[in-house]
Amino acid sequence: MRLGGQEYIFKIKYDGFRKMWWFALWKNCMDSYLELLPVSAEHFVGKKVEHMFVSSEDGSECWWPGRVVNVNRTGDLFVVDYVEEGDEVSGIIEYPLLDDYMDNEVRIVA
């Protein structure tokens, strides 16, 4: 989000596209055409997610499928069971998903 002129402009990244669009959404929100929904840690538990990681070797982006198993008491660390394609072995990792979700690097799939 940035201030453009006298109104707030929101940057939206669409899932699956690297393009960016700029919309003046604040007026729509104030006119009740758009509703901002709060996201809490409980919304993630039990959900299938895709999480973007950047390769340290070549800098390429890779979306890893996983399932959120649990969240700690403070709501900042999530236990995620990641499964690599073609591999039956999964990796269970504790990760701060909300930060990456706010950066459009986590998608809730189901």
C-alpha positions, 0 to 999 in steps of 0.5 A, a space after each residue: 500500500 502506498 499514498 498516491 496523491 491524496 488517496 491510498 493506492 493498494 498493490 495487488 499481486 494476483 496468484 499465479 501471475 507476476 504482474 502487479 496492478 494498482 487500484 484505489 481501493 480505499 474509496 471502495 472500502 469507505 463506500 462499503 463496496 469492499 470489505 477488509 477481512 481479518 486473518 487470524 492464526 486459527 484460519 490456517 489450522 487444518 488447511 492445505 497451503 502452497 508456500 513460495 520459497 526461493 532457491 538459494 542456488 539459482 534464485 528461482 521461485 518454487 511453490 511447495 504444497 503443505 498442510 498446516 497442522 498446528 499453531 503455537 499459543 502466541 499464534 506466530 509459529 505454525 507447524 506445517 507438513 510439507 510434501 515434495 512432489 514425487 517424494 513420499 517423505 514429508 518435512 514437518 517445519 515450524 514456520 511464521 506463516 502470517 508474515 509470508 501470507 502478508 507478503 503474498 508468499 502463502 496461498 490457502 488452497 483448501 
